[in-house]
Structure formats: structure tokens, C-alpha cells
């Protein structure tokens, strides 16, 4: 199917290039298969590290978020830092650049996708997240 321009989580915003997809109306594989950019604003939740961030990274979708809470530490000091925004104007600017690259030569878009993948493995998020749940999910094979 045709990819939508943007999915969002967090605050409502109106913009002609944004297609809103409520999370409960589409399956996870269909959702990530139809999204080319995601952004997350914590709003009142102050959710500093959301699952959607990692899911986006693993699905090769640039994830634009706030320059607050745990995100600066997670994104590190490299190129991903420019996906962190202070206000709605920065969100719109960054998202517009990503969408233009997605439709054009894809150089900038692909650079962020590759950087996200590298950062995921650099942080060893798979091992760190799994280790915390391993004992509960498979206690018979857990060594402790």
C-alpha cells in the first residue's frame, strides 16, 4: 500500500502533511509497514523512553522526539541528535526534511535509519531489555 506521510504519538497537531493513525485501529505490522516517519511528544505523560522508539528504529523508520527526559542520552552525541526537537516548529522542520528526502534521493532519510540501527546495537538494547524479562518469561531455562 501507499505509505502515509507521518504517524504520531502524543500531542494533537494539525499540519497538511500529517496523516493521523490512532494506535488502536491498525495492527503493529500494518502500522509500521505504512509509516515513513514517526514523532513522539510526551505531553503530560512524561514518558521518557517509549516502546515506539525502539520499534521504529528496528523497522527502519526515523523517530523524531523531544530533546528532553532520557532521549538525549539514548540518542547520543552523533547524527541522531538532530532528530531531537525543542518545539513544534523544530518538529515540523525536521519531519519535512525527512519526508522530502524519503520522496527524493533518500540520502538523509537512509542516513538516519542506518544511524538508528547502529545506535540500537551499540546500546545493546536487545540484550539489556531481554535480560530483565528472561527470568519471568522462561524460568526453567534461566540460570539464576
N, C-alpha and C positions, 0 to 999 in steps of 0.2 A: 504494500500500500504506500501511499504518499506520506512522507514524514511530515509531522506537524512542525511548526516553527519553534515552538517553545512550550515546555510544560513548567509548571510552577508548584512550589510548596511554600506555604507561609502567607504573607500579606496579600490581599487583593490588590491588583494593579490593572489599569486599563492602558492598553497600547495596541495599535493596529497590527503589530507583528506577533502578538501573543495569542496562542490558542490555549485555552484553559481546559485541562483534563482532570476532573475530580478523581482522586485515587481509587475510590470505591467502585468506579464504573468500568474498569478495564483490568484485565489480568496483568500480572507483572511482566511476563514475556511480551505480550502485546504492547504494553506501555513503553518498555524500553526499545522495542522494535520500531516504534513510531515517533520517537523523540530525538531531536538532534542537539538540543541544549536544555539544561535544567538550571533553575536557580532556586535557592532556598533562603528565606528570611525568617529569622526566629520569631519575630513578633513578640508577643507576650510569653511564649513558651520558654524562651531562653535555652532551647535545645541546641547545645553546643557541638554535638557530633552526631549527626543523624545517619541512619542506615542508608538513606537515599544517596548520600555522598559516595559511599563505598560501592553501592550498586551501580551508580553512574560511572564511576571510574572503571569498574570491571566490564561494563557494557560499552566502553569507548565513547562516552557522552560527556563533554565538558560540563563541569558542575561549578556554577558561579554562586558565591555566597558572601556573607558579611565578613568584614575584617574585624571580627570580634570573637570573644569566647575562645574555644580551643582551635578554631580554624587556622589562625596564623601559624600555630605550632605544627599542625597537621600538614599544612601546605608547604611549610619550609621556606627557605630563602631563595629558591630558584624561580623559574618561569611561572610556576603555578601561582605565585604571589599576586600576579596581575589579574587573577580570577577572583580576588577578594575586593569587595566594594564597601565604601563608606555610606553611600546614599543611593536613592533611586536613580538619579542622573548617571552615576557611575555604572549601576546595573544595566541601564538601557544602552550606554555606550559600549560596554564590554560585550553584551549579548548581541548587539548589532554587528560588531566586528566579527564575532564568531559566525553569525548567520551569513554574513557577506562572504566569508572565507569558505563556509560549507557549500555555498552555491557557486563559488568561483574556483580558484586554483587549489583550495583546501590546505594550503601550506600552513597557515596559522592554526586552523582547526585541528589538523593532524598533529601538529607540534604539541598542543595541549593534551590531546588524547594520549600520545606517547609518554609525555611527562607524568600524567596521572598514573599510568600503568607502572612506570619506573618507581614512582613515589610509593605506591601500594606495596610493592615488593621490598623496597628499601625500608619501610616501616615494619615489615613482617606482620602486616595486619591479619593475614590469614592464620598464621601460627598463634599470634597473641590472642585473637578472638576465639579461636577454636579451643585453645588450652583452657580457657576459663570455663567452657561448657562441656568439655570432654568427660569429666567425671559424672556429670548428670545425664549425659546422653548415652554413654556406653560404659556403665560402671563395671561390667565384667571384664573389660579389657584395659581398664585404667590402672596404671601401675601404683597409684597411691591410695 
